[in-house]
Structure formats: C-alpha cells, structure tokens
C-alpha cells in the first residue's frame, strides 16, 4: 500500500494527475477493505489473505484504516515541521502493526 505513494514517479502524467491516480487507488483499497470486513470476496491476493486472517483473528477495521490514513498523509505532507507531526504518522503505521506502545517515541 505504501508503494502507491513511494513509487508515484512511475505513474505517467503531471504531478496533479499522479496524485489523483494515487488517491483513486487509495479509495479502491478502502472500499475493498470495507467489503472484506463485510464478508465479501475481493479477487485480490492481499484481500484474499486479509479475509483469511480475519477468519482467524478479530482485527478491528480501524487498524488497517490507520495505515491507509498514514499513506494518505505521506501523499499530502512532504515535510514535517515538528517531530509531533512525524510522530503522528509513525504511530499510525505502528498501530496498524499492533505496536501501540508510544513510550518508544519519547524525545
């Protein structure tokens, strides 16, 4: 998912066109994720694996949504003026991976 932004240089078109294509792809991920949580089958290897994972573990939808939001922040924010801004992005990425002890982010 993070590659959508990190590899945007490989998307043809103006920077605005690139950003619009990335936003569209992020929205597709969000919709697919909602569908998987609703029990629908999405013909995508990652969504198939996620559906299988959800059948075994109760993972709240907020966690992958935090990752998606972090990716979106990566698209819209190019430079962080304060560590607190960067910390927010880092925490969102970590929360989705169940590393939610923010004591690791003391400065």
Helices and strands as residue ranges (DSSP letters): H 3-6, G 8-10, H 15-37, H 45-56, H 61-76, H 83-96, G 102-105
